[in-house]
Amino acid sequence: MTATTGLRVADRMRLIGTESAFEVSARARALEAEGRSIIHLQIGEPDFDTPAHVREAAKRALDEGATHYAPFPGIPALREAIASDVTTRKGAPADPSQVFVTVGGKGVMLYAILGLIDPGDEVIVPDPGYPIYESLTGFVGAVAVPIPIRMEHDFRLDVDELASLITPKTRMLILNSPANPTGGVLTRGDITRIAELALEHDLWVLSDEIYGRILYDHAEHVSIAALPGMAERTIILDGFSKTFAMTGWRLGYAVVPHALIPVFSQLVINTISCAPTFVQVGAVEALVGPQDDVEAMLVEFKARRDLVVAGLNEIPGVRCANPVGAFYAFPRISGTGLDGAVLADRLLREAGVCVLAGTAFGGVGTDHIRISYANSRENLTEALGRIGRFVEGLDRG
């Protein structure tokens, strides 16, 4: 691989992927700069402000001098708060020594894959799923093996199909529940059977639980780390971006087995040194302070979900399942006569609605688009109208 200057860049750059949401957002902003009206439904970012008491805690921390390096795993108060929250809310016993505070949740993915996966190993990843799982797996020279996540199965993986994909080269399984991009949630029965497979085949599990508190219709979030024998082989990934509307604060965390403490210590020291100190102080307040804002966000997200699902199912050729977690809808759009990539492109250019093609998340998403309903009901209603008018105007021969 050669740069335009003639200077060589590393061959490994051929192996790394990207996250389409940011690329599509750039296209949408370019159209807006031309005077176009664009409704943004492409990005997984709550449109709410970070709760005021969290912001105030970070401001006070700045004024009180929290502008210096933090301990590399995180400030003690935050590690203690995370360990307590994980133990209480997830039911997975955690000690502060097992907690590592990272710059965003992607850091947890990077450290887990760098620290545990060798070239030639296989990592089972959800399809459709967050694209960085596959990207980082390929970057280390390993093989990403997709486990299909289908609408016919309520956007839950088929555990028997998962079992058929495990080979002697399988090293890790990545779970995401509630899931991006589908909003699917694995049941306790699913998680129990997956744990049995992990124990039988001696697999590491990276459990992405970033949407674990964004649930509807009495759905239950079950952390696989809470099941017998799984704490010793599970890395929990969680953070503050989604639950507390803190995307710009860039703060995530890992809870790792005791055996991985040296591995994560080395990788954190070699990459970020530490996460920003005053940001961590704000995160403590997010966890231990009032939760009213979180509850209010969940009520609003549910109302938006109901609006979006009902509106999509009124559009000819579109079928949308009811997501029970996260803030995404993943409708099947094959009845429109277009695939997801073409429909997403034309909706942006012709209707002024920015969504993502399902293929941004894997091959199973060919006939789907992803819609983030982390936007106002007013904008969602306008977007549904634009999508409906566009689809109704298609010439289907």
KOLVEX-527290 format. One record per residue (C-alpha): x, y, z; residue in three letters; residue number from 1. Coordinates in steps of 0.02 Angstrom, whole numbers, plus 50000, padded with zeros to 5 digits. Layout:
# KOLVEX-527290
MIDO X Y Z ALA NUM
...
***
This chain:
# KOLVEX-527290
MIDO 50000 50000 50000 MET 1
MIDO 50074 50167 49947 THR 2
MIDO 50023 50342 49994 ALA 3
MIDO 49999 50476 49860 THR 4
MIDO 50168 50551 49906 THR 5
MIDO 50255 50389 49861 GLY 6
MIDO 50294 50353 50043 LEU 7
MIDO 50243 50181 50103 ARG 8
MIDO 50110 50152 50236 VAL 9
MIDO 50091 49992 50335 ALA 10
MIDO 50014 49844 50245 ASP 11
MIDO 49902 49813 50396 ARG 12
MIDO 49801 49967 50346 MET 13
MIDO 49723 49859 50210 ARG 14
MIDO 49644 49753 50346 LEU 15
MIDO 49552 49885 50445 ILE 16
MIDO 49373 49938 50408 GLY 17
MIDO 49272 50090 50455 THR 18
MIDO 49107 50148 50530 GLU 19
MIDO 48989 50205 50394 SER 20
MIDO 48886 50318 50508 ALA 21
MIDO 49023 50448 50512 PHE 22
MIDO 49053 50442 50324 GLU 23
MIDO 48868 50457 50285 VAL 24
MIDO 48854 50600 50409 SER 25
MIDO 48987 50694 50312 ALA 26
MIDO 48887 50672 50151 ARG 27
MIDO 48730 50735 50239 ALA 28
MIDO 48820 50888 50306 ARG 29
MIDO 48886 50927 50132 ALA 30
MIDO 48707 50927 50065 LEU 31
MIDO 48652 51039 50208 GLU 32
MIDO 48791 51159 50164 ALA 33
MIDO 48710 51171 49992 GLU 34
MIDO 48547 51225 50074 GLY 35
MIDO 48459 51055 50077 ARG 36
MIDO 48346 51003 50221 SER 37
MIDO 48413 50840 50294 ILE 38
MIDO 48338 50740 50438 ILE 39
MIDO 48474 50644 50526 HIS 40
MIDO 48426 50467 50574 LEU 41
MIDO 48596 50389 50542 GLN 42
MIDO 48694 50414 50702 ILE 43
MIDO 48679 50321 50866 GLY 44
MIDO 48683 50475 50976 GLU 45
MIDO 48547 50527 51099 PRO 46
MIDO 48485 50702 51057 ASP 47
MIDO 48467 50743 51242 PHE 48
MIDO 48592 50848 51338 ASP 49
MIDO 48698 50764 51471 THR 50
MIDO 48604 50779 51638 PRO 51
MIDO 48640 50945 51722 ALA 52
MIDO 48704 50870 51885 HIS 53
MIDO 48835 50772 51786 VAL 54
MIDO 48893 50927 51694 ARG 55
MIDO 48901 51025 51856 GLU 56
MIDO 49009 50890 51938 ALA 57
MIDO 49133 50898 51795 ALA 58
MIDO 49137 51088 51802 LYS 59
MIDO 49173 51085 51988 ARG 60
MIDO 49309 50957 51958 ALA 61
MIDO 49394 51075 51836 LEU 62
MIDO 49384 51219 51958 ASP 63
MIDO 49454 51109 52095 GLU 64
MIDO 49606 51061 51992 GLY 65
MIDO 49559 50892 51917 ALA 66
MIDO 49666 50932 51765 THR 67
MIDO 49811 50813 51797 HIS 68
MIDO 49844 50632 51753 TYR 69
MIDO 49729 50504 51830 ALA 70
MIDO 49785 50329 51881 PRO 71
MIDO 49794 50228 51720 PHE 72
MIDO 49647 50112 51762 PRO 73
MIDO 49537 50257 51817 GLY 74
MIDO 49510 50362 51972 ILE 75
MIDO 49468 50256 52125 PRO 76
MIDO 49296 50336 52152 ALA 77
MIDO 49241 50292 51976 LEU 78
MIDO 49309 50114 51980 ARG 79
MIDO 49219 50087 52145 GLU 80
MIDO 49056 50158 52075 ALA 81
MIDO 49068 50050 51919 ILE 82
MIDO 49106 49892 52018 ALA 83
MIDO 48958 49926 52132 SER 84
MIDO 48841 49962 51985 ASP 85
MIDO 48896 49806 51891 VAL 86
MIDO 48874 49698 52045 THR 87
MIDO 48703 49770 52088 THR 88
MIDO 48627 49803 51917 ARG 89
MIDO 48704 49665 51812 LYS 90
MIDO 48719 49534 51949 GLY 91
MIDO 48900 49502 51901 ALA 92
MIDO 49012 49516 52056 PRO 93
MIDO 49148 49643 52017 ALA 94
MIDO 49293 49714 52116 ASP 95
MIDO 49364 49888 52077 PRO 96
MIDO 49530 49806 52032 SER 97
MIDO 49443 49726 51882 GLN 98
MIDO 49381 49893 51812 VAL 99
MIDO 49473 49989 51676 PHE 100
MIDO 49409 50159 51621 VAL 101
MIDO 49439 50189 51436 THR 102
MIDO 49419 50325 51306 VAL 103
MIDO 49255 50265 51234 GLY 104
MIDO 49192 50087 51220 GLY 105
MIDO 49297 50055 51065 LYS 106
MIDO 49449 50050 51178 GLY 107
MIDO 49378 49897 51265 VAL 108
MIDO 49354 49810 51098 MET 109
MIDO 49531 49853 51046 LEU 110
MIDO 49611 49791 51206 TYR 111
MIDO 49511 49630 51211 ALA 112
MIDO 49554 49586 51031 ILE 113
MIDO 49735 49643 51038 LEU 114
MIDO 49764 49555 51202 GLY 115
MIDO 49680 49389 51164 LEU 116
MIDO 49673 49358 50977 ILE 117
MIDO 49817 49298 50868 ASP 118
MIDO 49829 49294 50677 PRO 119
MIDO 49729 49148 50610 GLY 120
MIDO 49613 49139 50761 ASP 121
MIDO 49427 49148 50731 GLU 122
MIDO 49309 49271 50815 VAL 123
MIDO 49121 49247 50800 ILE 124
MIDO 49035 49415 50773 VAL 125
MIDO 48851 49461 50753 PRO 126
MIDO 48787 49494 50576 ASP 127
MIDO 48714 49622 50571 PRO 128
MIDO 48821 49696 50707 GLY 129
MIDO 48927 49844 50755 TYR 130
MIDO 49057 49852 50614 PRO 131
MIDO 49208 49885 50725 ILE 132
MIDO 49201 49705 50791 TYR 133
MIDO 49244 49638 50620 GLU 134
MIDO 49361 49782 50579 SER 135
MIDO 49473 49755 50731 LEU 136
MIDO 49469 49566 50710 THR 137
MIDO 49535 49582 50534 GLY 138
MIDO 49662 49713 50588 PHE 139
MIDO 49752 49587 50700 VAL 140
MIDO 49753 49457 50560 GLY 141
MIDO 49613 49351 50631 ALA 142
MIDO 49455 49291 50544 VAL 143
MIDO 49284 49362 50585 ALA 144
MIDO 49151 49226 50572 VAL 145
MIDO 48975 49300 50559 PRO 146
MIDO 48830 49228 50657 ILE 147
MIDO 48670 49280 50567 PRO 148
MIDO 48545 49384 50666 ILE 149
MIDO 48378 49373 50575 ARG 150
MIDO 48213 49463 50592 MET 151
MIDO 48121 49296 50585 GLU 152
MIDO 48204 49251 50750 HIS 153
MIDO 48162 49416 50835 ASP 154
MIDO 48338 49478 50796 PHE 155
MIDO 48412 49350 50916 ARG 156
MIDO 48549 49231 50863 LEU 157
MIDO 48504 49047 50839 ASP 158
MIDO 48606 48955 50971 VAL 159
MIDO 48608 48793 50870 ASP 160
MIDO 48676 48890 50721 GLU 161
MIDO 48805 48970 50835 LEU 162
MIDO 48861 48797 50892 ALA 163
MIDO 48886 48744 50711 SER 164
MIDO 49007 48888 50680 LEU 165
MIDO 49127 48845 50821 ILE 166
MIDO 49289 48763 50762 THR 167
MIDO 49455 48722 50845 PRO 168
MIDO 49513 48894 50787 LYS 169
MIDO 49372 48988 50874 THR 170
MIDO 49445 49095 51012 ARG 171
MIDO 49314 49225 51053 MET 172
MIDO 49128 49260 51040 LEU 173
MIDO 49064 49439 51035 ILE 174
MIDO 48890 49471 51102 LEU 175
MIDO 48789 49632 51095 ASN 176
MIDO 48623 49635 51186 SER 177
MIDO 48525 49748 51173 PRO 178
MIDO 48593 49758 50998 ALA 179
MIDO 48649 49885 50872 ASN 180
MIDO 48579 49893 50736 PRO 181
MIDO 48425 49787 50767 THR 182
MIDO 48364 49827 50943 GLY 183
MIDO 48356 49640 50976 GLY 184
MIDO 48380 49571 51152 VAL 185
MIDO 48442 49397 51195 LEU 186
MIDO 48333 49303 51319 THR 187
MIDO 48395 49224 51479 ARG 188
MIDO 48375 49056 51395 GLY 189
MIDO 48483 49113 51249 ASP 190
MIDO 48618 49178 51365 ILE 191
MIDO 48617 49018 51468 THR 192
MIDO 48642 48908 51315 ARG 193
MIDO 48777 49024 51246 ILE 194
MIDO 48869 49013 51411 ALA 195
MIDO 48864 48823 51401 GLU 196
MIDO 48946 48833 51229 LEU 197
MIDO 49079 48953 51291 ALA 198
MIDO 49122 48838 51435 LEU 199
MIDO 49120 48681 51327 GLU 200
MIDO 49235 48756 51194 HIS 201
MIDO 49342 48863 51311 ASP 202
MIDO 49298 49029 51228 LEU 203
MIDO 49326 49207 51282 TRP 204
MIDO 49169 49314 51274 VAL 205
MIDO 49168 49501 51240 LEU 206
MIDO 48997 49558 51301 SER 207
MIDO 48951 49730 51234 ASP 208
MIDO 48819 49794 51356 GLU 209
MIDO 48822 49978 51310 ILE 210
MIDO 48632 49979 51284 TYR 211
MIDO 48595 49872 51437 GLY 212
MIDO 48481 50000 51521 ARG 213
MIDO 48386 50050 51364 ILE 214
MIDO 48246 49921 51367 LEU 215
MIDO 48059 49919 51331 TYR 216
MIDO 47907 49809 51361 ASP 217
MIDO 47979 49731 51519 HIS 218
MIDO 48125 49656 51423 ALA 219
MIDO 48266 49590 51533 GLU 220
MIDO 48450 49624 51511 HIS 221
MIDO 48552 49472 51561 VAL 222
MIDO 48741 49491 51574 SER 223
MIDO 48826 49328 51529 ILE 224
MIDO 48960 49371 51658 ALA 225
MIDO 48831 49339 51794 ALA 226
MIDO 48810 49156 51747 LEU 227
MIDO 48909 49018 51836 PRO 228
MIDO 49085 48999 51770 GLY 229
MIDO 49074 49148 51652 MET 230
MIDO 49153 49289 51753 ALA 231
MIDO 49322 49205 51725 GLU 232
MIDO 49306 49215 51535 ARG 233
MIDO 49200 49370 51501 THR 234
MIDO 49252 49549 51466 ILE 235
MIDO 49107 49667 51498 ILE 236
MIDO 49103 49821 51388 LEU 237
MIDO 48996 49966 51446 ASP 238
MIDO 49003 50154 51458 GLY 239
MIDO 48914 50319 51477 PHE 240
MIDO 48878 50376 51299 SER 241
MIDO 48706 50302 51274 LYS 242
MIDO 48625 50288 51445 THR 243
MIDO 48680 50460 51505 PHE 244
MIDO 48687 50552 51337 ALA 245
MIDO 48875 50576 51357 MET 246
MIDO 48938 50533 51182 THR 247
MIDO 49055 50681 51172 GLY 248
MIDO 49132 50642 51342 TRP 249
MIDO 49212 50485 51266 ARG 250
MIDO 49209 50373 51418 LEU 251
MIDO 49186 50185 51423 GLY 252
MIDO 49243 50046 51536 TYR 253
MIDO 49290 49864 51544 ALA 254
MIDO 49263 49739 51683 VAL 255
MIDO 49388 49600 51656 VAL 256
MIDO 49430 49433 51737 PRO 257
MIDO 49571 49442 51864 HIS 258
MIDO 49684 49348 51743 ALA 259
MIDO 49670 49490 51616 LEU 260
MIDO 49715 49633 51733 ILE 261
MIDO 49900 49631 51678 PRO 262
MIDO 49849 49625 51494 VAL 263
MIDO 49731 49774 51504 PHE 264
MIDO 49855 49868 51613 SER 265
MIDO 49991 49856 51481 GLN 266
MIDO 49876 49903 51339 LEU 267
MIDO 49799 50054 51427 VAL 268
MIDO 49972 50119 51476 ILE 269
MIDO 50036 50096 51298 ASN 270
MIDO 49889 50184 51215 THR 271
MIDO 49799 50318 51317 ILE 272
MIDO 49893 50331 51483 SER 273
MIDO 49726 50373 51563 CYS 274
MIDO 49555 50444 51527 ALA 275
MIDO 49530 50630 51568 PRO 276
MIDO 49516 50657 51755 THR 277
MIDO 49375 50785 51762 PHE 278
MIDO 49271 50680 51641 VAL 279
MIDO 49287 50533 51760 GLN 280
MIDO 49226 50641 51904 VAL 281
MIDO 49071 50681 51802 GLY 282
MIDO 49046 50495 51769 ALA 283
MIDO 49045 50458 51954 VAL 284
MIDO 48900 50579 51974 GLU 285
MIDO 48812 50496 51826 ALA 286
MIDO 48815 50328 51916 LEU 287
MIDO 48783 50378 52095 VAL 288
MIDO 48677 50534 52071 GLY 289
MIDO 48492 50552 52028 PRO 290
MIDO 48430 50439 51886 GLN 291
MIDO 48276 50541 51843 ASP 292
MIDO 48347 50601 51677 ASP 293
MIDO 48386 50423 51624 VAL 294
MIDO 48209 50367 51662 GLU 295
MIDO 48137 50516 51567 ALA 296
MIDO 48245 50474 51416 MET 297
MIDO 48182 50295 51417 LEU 298
MIDO 48001 50353 51419 VAL 299
MIDO 48034 50466 51270 GLU 300
MIDO 48132 50333 51175 PHE 301
MIDO 47986 50212 51193 LYS 302
MIDO 47865 50341 51126 ALA 303
MIDO 47979 50371 50979 ARG 304
MIDO 47999 50185 50948 ARG 305
MIDO 47811 50163 50943 ASP 306
MIDO 47794 50309 50822 LEU 307
MIDO 47930 50246 50705 VAL 308
MIDO 47876 50064 50701 VAL 309
MIDO 47694 50107 50669 ALA 310
MIDO 47742 50233 50534 GLY 311
MIDO 47861 50116 50444 LEU 312
MIDO 47734 49974 50441 ASN 313
MIDO 47610 50089 50353 GLU 314
MIDO 47731 50113 50207 ILE 315
MIDO 47702 49989 50063 PRO 316
MIDO 47845 49865 50046 GLY 317
MIDO 47917 49900 50218 VAL 318
MIDO 47905 49783 50366 ARG 319
MIDO 47974 49832 50536 CYS 320
MIDO 47988 49721 50690 ALA 321
MIDO 47964 49798 50861 ASN 322
MIDO 48136 49826 50941 PRO 323
MIDO 48140 49793 51128 VAL 324
MIDO 48305 49879 51165 GLY 325
MIDO 48426 50016 51109 ALA 326
MIDO 48357 50155 50998 PHE 327
MIDO 48363 50082 50823 TYR 328
MIDO 48238 50010 50700 ALA 329
MIDO 48299 49889 50567 PHE 330
MIDO 48157 49874 50442 PRO 331
MIDO 48157 49754 50296 ARG 332
MIDO 48130 49855 50138 ILE 333
MIDO 48141 49722 50001 SER 334
MIDO 47958 49751 49957 GLY 335
MIDO 48004 49922 49889 THR 336
MIDO 48102 49840 49747 GLY 337
MIDO 48265 49917 49809 LEU 338
MIDO 48401 49847 49918 ASP 339
MIDO 48455 49936 50075 GLY 340
MIDO 48608 50020 50001 ALA 341
MIDO 48514 50094 49854 VAL 342
MIDO 48367 50148 49960 LEU 343
MIDO 48478 50232 50090 ALA 344
MIDO 48573 50326 49954 ASP 345
MIDO 48415 50384 49866 ARG 346
MIDO 48328 50434 50027 LEU 347
MIDO 48472 50549 50066 LEU 348
MIDO 48488 50623 49893 ARG 349
MIDO 48304 50631 49843 GLU 350
MIDO 48204 50638 50005 ALA 351
MIDO 48323 50723 50126 GLY 352
MIDO 48320 50581 50253 VAL 353
MIDO 48486 50511 50311 CYS 354
MIDO 48483 50328 50362 VAL 355
MIDO 48611 50188 50351 LEU 356
MIDO 48611 50040 50233 ALA 357
MIDO 48592 49875 50323 GLY 358
MIDO 48750 49814 50239 THR 359
MIDO 48848 49938 50344 ALA 360
MIDO 48824 49807 50480 PHE 361
MIDO 48850 49645 50382 GLY 362
MIDO 48786 49542 50238 GLY 363
MIDO 48623 49491 50322 VAL 364
MIDO 48571 49673 50312 GLY 365
MIDO 48560 49679 50122 THR 366
MIDO 48371 49704 50123 ASP 367
MIDO 48368 49819 50274 HIS 368
MIDO 48405 49997 50325 ILE 369
MIDO 48445 50059 50500 ARG 370
MIDO 48351 50205 50574 ILE 371
MIDO 48406 50287 50735 SER 372
MIDO 48257 50361 50826 TYR 373
MIDO 48369 50465 50937 ALA 374
MIDO 48285 50619 50865 ASN 375
MIDO 48131 50721 50907 SER 376
MIDO 47957 50655 50873 ARG 377
MIDO 47928 50806 50760 GLU 378
MIDO 48078 50761 50652 ASN 379
MIDO 48034 50576 50654 LEU 380
MIDO 47858 50615 50593 THR 381
MIDO 47926 50723 50453 GLU 382
MIDO 48052 50589 50406 ALA 383
MIDO 47918 50453 50399 LEU 384
MIDO 47815 50564 50285 GLY 385
MIDO 47962 50593 50169 ARG 386
MIDO 48006 50407 50164 ILE 387
MIDO 47824 50361 50130 GLY 388
MIDO 47806 50485 49988 ARG 389
MIDO 47970 50427 49911 PHE 390
MIDO 47924 50243 49918 VAL 391
MIDO 47750 50273 49851 GLU 392
MIDO 47826 50365 49703 GLY 393
MIDO 47939 50222 49652 LEU 394
MIDO 47909 50141 49483 ASP 395
MIDO 47903 49955 49522 ARG 396
MIDO 47874 49902 49343 GLY 397
***
